[in-house]
Amino acid sequence: MQRIELRKKKTKDHKGRFTMRATQFLADEQEKLKFIKYVSGSSQGRCEVLDCGKSVSLNMRMRTCACRKWEMSGLPCRHALRVIATKKLNHDDYTSEWYSNAKQKHIYASSIEPVNGMRFWKKSGDVIKPPPALVEEIQNMKGRKPKPKRKKERHESPTKKASRRKRIMHCGRCGETGHNVTKCHNMVLEMHRPKKKTQIEDPGYESQGPTQPTQE
């Protein structure tokens, strides 16, 4: 609110065609014209200037320049001002109307209405309920799976395992598909093989192998 009132006062006191900011920008750019030299121009509005020995092209009809300042800001750059000064034109005719003082007055004509502080607000015992659309959005966010950071290439491993709907379940007892061991109702005879007995060797017993007769 304070900024709007300040801008409104500045635009009211200013008597020029364009705002003080635009006028100051053009004044700063005109001080740099001594480094720019006009080269040539064409009937289509295209011109060429030299900025410190480097060629720069402009289009006065389209209001564009190779430096991109003119089309980005709406204010003639130093290259355009050199062409305007050489051809004795008025730089106000090449400045965007959004910088005009009349446009600024129209923008800041209305103001924000003042509001009371929290101590003057009406108290209400009703619980504020969020709108149904917001509640539905919050409910949909519950249990949301995290998105992968990037897509895997064909030669890379997949981001996650296949879901149970795509995998074929095999029973570990009967070997059939569609169920697991806990839900298996098939009777399968399990063959119990006897466990092998492990031979415990006596550490004090040393096995002697067959001896070969010696020749005397």
ZAKELUM-305724 format. One record per atom (N, C-alpha, C, CB): residue in three letters; x negated, y negated, z negated. Coordinates in steps of 0.05 Angstrom, whole numbers, padded with zeros to 5 digits, always signed. Glycine has a CB too. Example, Ala and Ser with C-alpha at 12.3 -4.5 7.8 and 13.67 -1.06 7.14 Angstrom:
ala-00264+00114-00156/ala-00246+00090-00156/ala-00264+00066-00156/ala-00226+00089-00181/ser-00257+00045-00142/ser-00273+00021-00143/ser-00258-00001-00157/ser-00282+00012-00114/
END
This chain:
met-00017+00024+00000/met+00000+00000+00000/met-00017-00025+00000/met+00019+00000-00024/gln-00038-00025-00016/gln-00056-00048-00017/gln-00071-00052+00009/gln-00076-00045-00040/arg-00079-00030+00022/arg-00093-00032+00047/arg-00075-00043+00069/arg-00104-00005+00055/ile-00050-00035+00069/ile-00031-00045+00089/ile-00027-00075+00086/ile-00004-00030+00087/glu-00024-00084+00061/glu-00020-00112+00056/glu-00045-00128+00064/glu-00013-00117+00027/leu-00068-00117+00059/leu-00093-00131+00067/leu-00096-00133+00097/leu-00118-00116+00055/arg-00089-00111+00111/arg-00091-00112+00141/arg-00070-00132+00152/arg-00086-00084+00152/lys-00047-00132+00140/lys-00026-00150+00149/lys-00035-00180+00146/lys+00000-00146+00133/lys-00048-00186+00124/lys-00058-00213+00119/lys-00080-00221+00139/lys-00068-00216+00090/lys-00098-00202+00145/lys-00120-00207+00163/lys-00109-00213+00192/lys-00140-00184+00164/thr-00090-00196+00200/thr-00079-00200+00227/thr-00063-00226+00229/thr-00062-00177+00235/lys-00051-00234+00207/lys-00036-00259+00207/lys-00054-00283+00209/lys-00018-00261+00183/asp-00076-00282+00195/asp-00095-00305+00194/asp-00112-00307+00219/asp-00113-00304+00170/his-00116-00284+00233/his-00133-00284+00257/his-00118-00296+00281/his-00142-00255+00264/lys-00132-00314+00295/lys-00119-00329+00317/lys-00128-00319+00345/lys-00125-00358+00315/gly-00147-00301+00346/gly-00157-00292+00372/gly-00138-00272+00385/gly-00184-00280+00369/arg-00145-00265+00411/arg-00128-00246+00425/arg-00132-00218+00414/arg-00134-00247+00455/phe-00157-00211+00408/phe-00164-00185+00398/phe-00173-00186+00369/phe-00186-00172+00415/thr-00175-00164+00356/thr-00181-00162+00328/thr-00210-00171+00323/thr-00177-00134+00317/met-00216-00177+00298/met-00243-00185+00291/met-00264-00163+00296/met-00244-00194+00262/arg-00256-00138+00292/arg-00274-00116+00296/arg-00281-00114+00326/arg-00262-00090+00286/ala-00261-00116+00344/ala-00267-00114+00372/ala-00284-00138+00382/ala-00241-00113+00388/thr-00278-00161+00371/thr-00293-00185+00379/thr-00322-00183+00370/thr-00281-00210+00367/gln-00327-00172+00346/gln-00354-00169+00336/gln-00369-00148+00352/gln-00354-00162+00307/phe-00356-00127+00360/phe-00368-00106+00376/phe-00377-00116+00403/phe-00349-00082+00380/leu-00360-00132+00416/leu-00368-00143+00442/leu-00391-00163+00440/leu-00343-00157+00455/ala-00391-00178+00418/ala-00413-00197+00413/ala-00440-00182+00409/ala-00407-00215+00389/asp-00439-00160+00395/asp-00464-00145+00391/asp-00474-00132+00417/asp-00460-00123+00370/glu-00455-00123+00434/glu-00463-00111+00459/glu-00474-00132+00479/glu-00440-00096+00472/gln-00464-00156+00478/gln-00473-00177+00496/gln-00502-00185+00489/gln-00455-00201+00495/glu-00511-00182+00465/glu-00538-00189+00458/glu-00558-00170+00470/glu-00541-00189+00428/lys-00549-00146+00479/lys-00567-00126+00491/lys-00567-00127+00522/lys-00560-00099+00482/leu-00554-00148+00534/leu-00553-00149+00563/leu-00580-00157+00575/leu-00532-00170+00571/lys-00598-00167+00560/lys-00624-00175+00572/lys-00641-00151+00580/lys-00640-00192+00552/phe-00634-00127+00570/phe-00648-00103+00577/phe-00635-00088+00601/phe-00650-00084+00553/ile-00612-00099+00611/ile-00597-00085+00632/ile-00597-00103+00657/ile-00568-00079+00622/lys-00601-00090+00680/lys-00602-00104+00705/lys-00581-00092+00724/lys-00630-00102+00718/tyr-00567-00110+00737/tyr-00546-00102+00757/tyr-00560-00094+00783/tyr-00525-00124+00762/val-00552-00071+00794/val-00565-00061+00819/val-00546-00065+00843/val-00572-00031+00816/ser-00523-00051+00843/ser-00505-00053+00866/ser-00477-00044+00857/ser-00515-00035+00889/gly-00458-00049+00876/gly-00431-00041+00871/gly-00417-00034+00898/gly-00415-00063+00857/ser-00395-00020+00896/ser-00380-00012+00920/ser-00351-00023+00918/ser-00380+00019+00923/ser-00337-00019+00940/ser-00309-00029+00941/ser-00290-00012+00925/ser-00300-00030+00970/gln-00298+00013+00918/gln-00281+00030+00902/gln-00283+00025+00872/gln-00287+00059+00908/gly-00298+00005+00865/gly-00302-00002+00837/gly-00325+00012+00823/gly-00277+00005+00822/arg-00341+00028+00838/arg-00364+00041+00827/arg-00388+00022+00828/arg-00370+00067+00841/cys-00403+00021+00806/cys-00426+00004+00804/cys-00450+00019+00792/cys-00420-00021+00787/glu-00473+00007+00795/glu-00497+00019+00784/glu-00514-00003+00771/glu-00514+00033+00806/val-00524+00003+00747/val-00541-00015+00732/val-00566+00000+00722/val-00526-00028+00708/leu-00586-00014+00715/leu-00611-00003+00704/leu-00613-00011+00674/leu-00636-00013+00719/asp-00614+00010+00657/asp-00617+00006+00628/asp-00645+00015+00620/asp-00595+00021+00612/cys-00663-00005+00616/cys-00691+00001+00610/cys-00703+00019+00631/cys-00693+00015+00582/gly-00697+00013+00657/gly-00708+00027+00679/gly-00694+00053+00686/gly-00736+00034+00673/lys-00673+00060+00672/lys-00658+00085+00678/lys-00631+00077+00690/lys-00653+00101+00652/ser-00624+00092+00712/ser-00599+00086+00726/ser-00575+00096+00711/ser-00600+00099+00754/val-00554+00079+00710/val-00529+00086+00697/val-00506+00078+00717/val-00526+00071+00670/ser-00487+00097+00722/ser-00465+00092+00740/ser-00440+00086+00724/ser-00461+00116+00759/leu-00422+00069+00736/leu-00397+00061+00723/leu-00375+00062+00744/leu-00399+00033+00711/asn-00350+00063+00734/asn-00327+00060+00750/asn-00309+00039+00737/asn-00312+00088+00754/met-00308+00015+00748/met-00293-00007+00736/met-00263-00002+00738/met-00301-00033+00748/arg-00254+00012+00758/arg-00225+00017+00760/arg-00216+00037+00740/arg-00219+00026+00789/met-00231+00059+00737/met-00224+00080+00718/met-00232+00073+00690/met-00236+00106+00726/arg-00249+00052+00687/arg-00259+00044+00661/arg-00275+00066+00647/arg-00236+00034+00642/thr-00294+00077+00663/thr-00311+00098+00653/thr-00340+00091+00658/thr-00304+00125+00667/cys-00357+00102+00641/cys-00386+00097+00643/cys-00401+00123+00636/cys-00395+00074+00624/ala-00425+00126+00646/ala-00440+00150+00641/ala-00448+00153+00612/ala-00466+00150+00658/cys-00449+00131+00597/cys-00455+00133+00568/cys-00432+00142+00551/cys-00465+00106+00558/arg-00407+00143+00562/arg-00383+00153+00549/arg-00372+00135+00527/arg-00388+00180+00538/lys-00384+00112+00523/lys-00375+00094+00501/lys-00349+00080+00509/lys-00396+00074+00494/trp-00347+00073+00534/trp-00324+00057+00543/trp-00298+00073+00540/trp-00327+00048+00572/glu-00298+00098+00550/glu-00273+00114+00549/glu-00268+00125+00521/glu-00275+00137+00568/met-00288+00128+00504/met-00284+00138+00477/met-00273+00116+00458/met-00310+00149+00466/ser-00283+00092+00461/ser-00275+00070+00443/ser-00253+00052+00454/ser-00299+00054+00435/gly-00251+00050+00481/gly-00232+00032+00493/gly-00244+00004+00496/gly-00207+00031+00477/leu-00269-00001+00487/leu-00282-00027+00489/leu-00304-00025+00510/leu-00293-00036+00462/pro-00308-00045+00527/pro-00329-00045+00547/pro-00357-00042+00534/pro-00328-00070+00564/cys-00373-00024+00545/cys-00400-00020+00534/cys-00418-00041+00546/cys-00410+00009+00541/arg-00444-00040+00540/arg-00463-00060+00549/arg-00467-00058+00580/arg-00490-00056+00535/his-00464-00034+00591/his-00467-00032+00620/his-00444-00045+00634/his-00469-00002+00628/ala-00419-00041+00624/ala-00396-00054+00636/ala-00397-00084+00632/ala-00370-00042+00623/leu-00407-00093+00609/leu-00409-00122+00605/leu-00429-00135+00624/leu-00417-00128+00576/arg-00450-00120+00632/arg-00469-00131+00652/arg-00455-00135+00679/arg-00493-00113+00655/val-00439-00115+00687/val-00424-00118+00712/val-00404-00140+00710/val-00410-00091+00719/ile-00390-00143+00688/ile-00370-00164+00684/ile-00384-00191+00685/ile-00355-00160+00657/ala-00407-00194+00672/ala-00421-00219+00672/ala-00432-00226+00700/ala-00444-00219+00652/thr-00442-00206+00715/thr-00453-00211+00741/thr-00431-00220+00761/thr-00467-00187+00752/lys-00408-00207+00759/lys-00385-00214+00777/lys-00368-00236+00766/lys-00369-00189+00782/lys-00375-00247+00743/lys-00361-00269+00731/lys-00331-00262+00726/lys-00363-00295+00748/leu-00327-00239+00713/leu-00301-00230+00706/leu-00296-00236+00676/leu-00297-00200+00712/asn-00272-00231+00667/asn-00265-00234+00639/asn-00265-00207+00625/asn-00236-00248+00636/his-00280-00204+00604/his-00282-00178+00590/his-00256-00171+00575/his-00306-00178+00571/asp-00239-00191+00570/asp-00214-00185+00557/asp-00195-00168+00574/asp-00199-00211+00549/asp-00199-00171+00601/asp-00182-00155+00619/asp-00190-00126+00620/asp-00184-00167+00647/tyr-00214-00119+00609/tyr-00223-00091+00609/tyr-00224-00080+00581/tyr-00251-00090+00622/thr-00211-00093+00562/thr-00209-00083+00535/thr-00182-00071+00530/thr-00215-00106+00515/ser-00181-00049+00515/ser-00156-00035+00510/ser-00137-00053+00493/ser-00161-00009+00495/glu-00111-00052+00500/glu-00092-00068+00486/glu-00087-00059+00458/glu-00065-00068+00502/trp-00096-00035+00451/trp-00093-00026+00423/trp-00109-00042+00404/trp-00101+00004+00421/tyr-00129-00057+00414/tyr-00145-00075+00397/tyr-00134-00103+00396/tyr-00174-00076+00406/ser-00111-00108+00409/ser-00100-00135+00410/ser-00088-00142+00382/ser-00078-00137+00431/asn-00088-00167+00376/asn-00078-00176+00350/asn-00048-00172+00349/asn-00085-00205+00345/ala-00034-00175+00371/ala-00005-00171+00372/ala+00002-00142+00366/ala+00007-00179+00399/lys-00014-00123+00376/lys-00008-00095+00370/lys-00013-00089+00341/lys-00026-00077+00388/gln-00034-00101+00329/gln-00039-00096+00301/gln-00017-00108+00283/gln-00066-00109+00293/lys-00006-00130+00291/lys+00017-00142+00276/lys+00041-00123+00277/lys+00024-00169+00286/his+00046-00112+00300/his+00069-00093+00302/his+00064-00068+00286/his+00073-00086+00332/ile+00040-00058+00284/ile+00034-00034+00269/ile+00038-00038+00239/ile+00005-00025+00274/tyr+00029-00061+00229/tyr+00031-00066+00200/tyr+00054-00084+00193/tyr+00005-00079+00190/ala+00075-00085+00210/ala+00098-00101+00204/ala+00114-00090+00181/ala+00117-00103+00229/ser+00117-00064+00179/ser+00131-00051+00157/ser+00112-00043+00135/ser+00147-00026+00167/ser+00122-00040+00111/ser+00105-00033+00088/ser+00118-00010+00073/ser+00101-00058+00069/ile+00103+00001+00055/ile+00113+00024+00038/ile+00127+00012+00014/ile+00089+00042+00029/glu+00151+00023+00009/glu+00166+00014-00014/glu+00154+00023-00040/glu+00196+00024-00012/pro+00153+00006-00061/pro+00141+00014-00086/pro+00159+00035-00100/pro+00138-00010-00105/val+00146+00052-00116/val+00160+00074-00131/val+00153+00072-00160/val+00152+00102-00120/asn+00170+00083-00177/asn+00166+00082-00206/asn+00147+00105-00214/asn+00193+00085-00221/gly+00135+00102-00238/gly+00118+00122-00249/gly+00133+00145-00260/gly+00100+00110-00270/met+00119+00165-00270/met+00131+00190-00280/met+00148+00185-00305/met+00109+00210-00287/arg+00141+00164-00320/arg+00157+00159-00345/arg+00185+00149-00339/arg+00142+00139-00362/phe+00189+00140-00314/phe+00216+00130-00307/phe+00231+00151-00290/phe+00213+00104-00291/trp+00220+00174-00286/trp+00234+00194-00270/trp+00257+00207-00286/trp+00215+00217-00261/lys+00278+00214-00272/lys+00301+00227-00286/lys+00293+00256-00293/lys+00326+00227-00268/lys+00300+00263-00318/lys+00294+00290-00328/lys+00317+00309-00320/lys+00289+00290-00358/ser+00310+00332-00312/ser+00330+00352-00304/ser+00322+00379-00316/ser+00331+00354-00273/gly+00342+00393-00327/gly+00337+00419-00339/gly+00338+00442-00319/gly+00356+00424-00361/asp+00346+00436-00295/asp+00348+00457-00275/asp+00320+00465-00266/asp+00364+00447-00250/val+00317+00491-00262/val+00292+00502-00252/val+00290+00498-00222/val+00289+00533-00260/ile+00269+00487-00214/ile+00265+00482-00185/ile+00258+00509-00171/ile+00243+00461-00180/lys+00274+00517-00153/lys+00270+00542-00139/lys+00258+00536-00112/lys+00296+00558-00136/pro+00238+00552-00103/pro+00227+00547-00077/pro+00247+00555-00055/pro+00201+00563-00073/pro+00245+00544-00032/pro+00263+00551-00010/pro+00260+00580-00002/pro+00258+00533+00014/pro+00281+00592+00009/pro+00279+00621+00017/pro+00257+00627+00036/pro+00306+00630+00029/ala+00251+00608+00054/ala+00230+00614+00074/ala+00203+00617+00060/ala+00229+00591+00095/leu+00198+00600+00039/leu+00173+00602+00025/leu+00171+00627+00008/leu+00169+00578+00007/val+00194+00636-00004/val+00194+00661-00019/val+00188+00684-00001/val+00221+00664-00033/glu+00200+00684+00022/glu+00196+00707+00041/glu+00167+00707+00050/glu+00214+00704+00065/glu+00155+00684+00054/glu+00127+00683+00062/glu+00109+00693+00041/glu+00119+00654+00070/ile+00115+00686+00015/ile+00098+00696-00007/ile+00101+00726-00010/ile+00106+00682-00033/gln+00125+00737-00007/gln+00129+00765-00009/gln+00114+00780+00013/gln+00158+00772-00008/asn+00113+00769+00037/asn+00100+00782+00059/asn+00069+00782+00055/asn+00106+00769+00085/met+00059+00763+00039/met+00031+00762+00034/met+00021+00783+00015/met+00023+00735+00023/lys+00039+00795-00001/lys+00031+00816-00020/lys+00023+00841-00005/lys+00054+00821-00040/gly+00001+00852-00013/gly-00009+00877-00001/gly-00019+00874+00027/gly+00013+00897-00001/arg-00025+00849+00035/arg-00035+00845+00062/arg-00064+00856+00064/arg-00034+00816+00069/lys-00069+00871+00085/lys-00095+00883+00089/lys-00114+00861+00099/lys-00094+00907+00108/pro-00139+00862+00090/pro-00159+00842+00099/pro-00165+00847+00129/pro-00184+00844+00083/lys-00167+00825+00143/lys-00174+00826+00171/lys-00204+00832+00175/lys-00165+00800+00186/pro-00211+00847+00195/pro-00240+00852+00200/pro-00254+00826+00209/pro-00244+00874+00221/lys-00279+00824+00202/lys-00294+00800+00209/lys-00297+00797+00239/lys-00321+00800+00195/arg-00302+00819+00253/arg-00305+00818+00282/arg-00296+00845+00293/arg-00334+00812+00289/lys-00291+00845+00319/lys-00283+00870+00333/lys-00308+00887+00339/lys-00268+00863+00358/lys-00305+00913+00334/lys-00327+00931+00339/lys-00328+00937+00369/lys-00323+00957+00323/glu-00353+00941+00379/glu-00357+00949+00406/glu-00352+00979+00410/glu-00386+00942+00416/arg-00352+00988+00435/arg-00345+01016+00440/arg-00366+01035+00428/arg-00342+01020+00470/his-00391+01026+00429/his-00412+01044+00420/his-00416+01044+00389/his-00439+01037+00433/glu-00402+01026+00375/glu-00404+01024+00346/glu-00383+01041+00332/glu-00401+00995+00337/ser-00388+01046+00307/ser-00369+01062+00291/ser-00344+01046+00286/ser-00382+01071+00265/pro-00321+01060+00283/pro-00296+01045+00278/pro-00296+01031+00252/pro-00272+01064+00280/thr-00279+01010+00249/thr-00278+00995+00225/thr-00266+01010+00201/thr-00263+00969+00229/lys-00249+01029+00207/lys-00236+01044+00186/lys-00229+01072+00196/lys-00211+01030+00175/lys-00222+01089+00178/lys-00215+01116+00185/lys-00187+01116+00197/lys-00217+01135+00161/ala-00182+01138+00211/ala-00155+01141+00223/ala-00134+01145+00202/ala-00155+01165+00243/ser-00111+01134+00206/ser-00090+01136+00186/ser-00079+01165+00185/ser-00067+01117+00193/arg-00064+01170+00164/arg-00053+01197+00160/arg-00033+01205+00182/arg-00040+01200+00133/arg-00021+01186+00195/arg-00003+01192+00216/arg-00017+01203+00240/arg+00013+01167+00224/lys-00041+01194+00245/lys-00056+01203+00268/lys-00073+01229+00262/lys-00075+01181+00278/arg-00080+01233+00237/arg-00096+01257+00230/arg-00078+01281+00227/arg-00111+01252+00204/ile-00088+01304+00234/ile-00074+01330+00231/ile-00083+01343+00205/ile-00079+01349+00256/met-00064+01347+00187/met-00070+01358+00161/met-00071+01389+00162/met-00050+01348+00139/his-00091+01401+00151/his-00094+01430+00150/his-00094+01439+00121/his-00120+01440+00165/cys-00081+01461+00116/cys-00080+01473+00089/cys-00106+01488+00084/cys-00056+01491+00085/gly-00117+01484+00060/gly-00142+01498+00053/gly-00137+01527+00044/gly-00156+01483+00032/arg-00113+01535+00040/arg-00107+01562+00031/arg-00099+01580+00055/arg-00084+01562+00011/cys-00078+01572+00070/cys-00069+01589+00092/cys-00079+01580+00119/cys-00039+01589+00092/gly-00089+01555+00121/gly-00100+01546+00146/gly-00080+01534+00165/gly-00113+01568+00160/glu-00054+01533+00158/glu-00034+01521+00175/glu-00034+01491+00173/glu-00006+01533+00168/thr-00021+01479+00193/thr-00020+01449+00194/thr+00006+01439+00182/thr-00023+01439+00223/gly+00006+01414+00174/gly+00030+01401+00164/gly+00032+01399+00134/gly+00054+01415+00174/his+00015+01412+00119/his+00016+01410+00090/his-00012+01415+00079/his+00036+01431+00078/asn-00015+01411+00053/asn-00041+01416+00040/asn-00037+01439+00019/asn-00051+01391+00026/val-00058+01443+00003/val-00058+01465-00016/val-00036+01462-00037/val-00085+01468-00029/thr-00032+01438-00046/thr-00013+01434-00068/thr+00016+01439-00060/thr-00015+01405-00079/lys+00022+01436-00034/lys+00049+01440-00024/lys+00051+01466-00007/lys+00058+01417-00007/cys+00032+01484-00011/cys+00032+01509+00005/cys+00050+01529-00009/cys+00003+01520+00009/his+00068+01542+00006/his+00086+01563-00005/his+00080+01590+00008/his+00115+01555+00000/asn+00060+01592+00023/asn+00052+01618+00035/asn+00036+01634+00016/asn+00037+01613+00061/met+00042+01660+00015/met+00027+01679-00003/met+00004+01690+00013/met+00046+01702-00013/val-00019+01685+00004/val-00044+01694+00017/val-00059+01711-00003/val-00061+01670+00027/leu-00067+01736+00006/leu-00082+01753-00011/leu-00111+01745-00010/leu-00079+01783-00002/glu-00121+01737-00033/glu-00149+01729-00034/glu-00166+01753-00042/glu-00152+01705-00054/met-00186+01758-00027/met-00204+01781-00032/met-00226+01771-00050/met-00216+01792-00005/his-00228+01783-00074/his-00248+01776-00093/his-00272+01794-00089/his-00237+01778-00122/arg-00294+01783-00082/arg-00318+01798-00078/arg-00334+01799-00105/arg-00336+01786-00056/pro-00345+01822-00111/pro-00360+01824-00136/pro-00385+01807-00135/pro-00368+01853-00142/lys-00389+01795-00158/lys-00413+01777-00159/lys-00438+01794-00161/lys-00411+01759-00183/lys-00458+01784-00148/lys-00484+01798-00148/lys-00497+01795-00176/lys-00502+01788-00126/lys-00508+01818-00185/lys-00522+01817-00211/lys-00550+01806-00206/lys-00523+01844-00224/thr-00557+01788-00223/thr-00584+01776-00221/thr-00603+01793-00239/thr-00584+01747-00230/gln-00625+01801-00229/gln-00644+01817-00243/gln-00662+01799-00260/gln-00661+01834-00224/ile-00663+01805-00286/ile-00679+01789-00304/ile-00705+01804-00308/ile-00664+01785-00331/glu-00726+01791-00301/glu-00753+01803-00303/glu-00765+01798-00331/glu-00771+01794-00281/asp-00779+01818-00341/asp-00793+01815-00367/asp-00819+01801-00362/asp-00798+01843-00381/pro-00823+01779-00375/pro-00849+01764-00371/pro-00873+01780-00378/pro-00849+01738-00385/gly-00870+01800-00397/gly-00894+01816-00405/gly-00899+01840-00387/gly-00890+01825-00433/tyr-00881+01845-00370/tyr-00884+01868-00352/tyr-00897+01859-00326/tyr-00856+01881-00346/glu-00918+01873-00318/glu-00932+01867-00294/glu-00929+01890-00275/glu-00961+01860-00299/ser-00920+01885-00252/ser-00916+01907-00233/ser-00943+01914-00220/ser-00896+01899-00211/gln-00948+01940-00218/gln-00973+01949-00206/gln-00967+01962-00179/gln-00988+01969-00225/gly-00980+01954-00159/gly-00975+01964-00133/gly-00990+01990-00129/gly-00983+01944-00112/pro-00984+02004-00107/pro-00999+02029-00101/pro-01028+02023-00096/pro-00987+02043-00077/thr-01045+02040-00108/thr-01074+02036-00104/thr-01084+02054-00082/thr-01089+02044-00131/gln-01104+02044-00068/gln-01115+02059-00046/gln-01140+02074-00056/gln-01122+02040-00022/pro-01144+02098-00047/pro-01168+02113-00055/pro-01193+02100-00044/pro-01166+02143-00046/thr-01213+02101-00060/thr-01239+02089-00052/thr-01258+02111-00043/thr-01252+02073-00074/gln-01275+02106-00025/gln-01295+02125-00015/gln-01320+02122-00032/gln-01301+02120+00015/glu-01331+02145-00041/glu-01355+02145-00057/glu-01379+02153-00039/glu-01354+02164-00081/
END
